[in-house]
Amino acid sequence: MDLNKALIIGNVTRDPEQRTTPQGQTVCSFGVATNLIWNNSSGQRQEKVEFHNVVAWRKLAEICAQYLKKGSKVYIEGRIQTRTWDDQNGVKRNRTEIIADNMILLDRKAPAGQAAAKEEVKSDDFSQPEPASGPTVTEINVDDIPF
């Protein structure tokens, strides 16, 4: 059995860029930074930042472009994918990305002009009609995460 799953909670590093492919698919890309903080052997606080490239497709892409802004706290769930291509000079390039399947806005306060943002959005939610009573939203409080 194989598993390719990425789960990150971090801050958006740049405003999302929304585009449309020639086939008409909506795609949105943005960056997320995650921090690792620890104390070294001498007791000094250390910090390491990892930067992640995130790509969302279809309706999830539209929602990411609409609600995410630089500095937003966000939970992203998806799979890791590496693309390889040749650049204009013929140099082989690659880029590792998280292809988002699920996004939850974690901001405690709403940005100016927007409603409070704690909303879960899954890419598979858009392939089926919504139930008449509306979707159930599970909130994740950052303070409740044990790590």
Buried (B, 14 or more C-beta within 10 A) or exposed (E): EEEEEBEBBBBBBBBBEBEEEEEEEBBBBBBBBBEEEEEEEEEEEEEEEEEBBBBBBBBBBBBBBEBBBEEBBBBBBBEEBEEEEEEEEEEEEEEEBBBBBBBBBBBEEEBEEEEEBBBBBBBEEBEEEEEEEEEEEEEEEEEEEEE
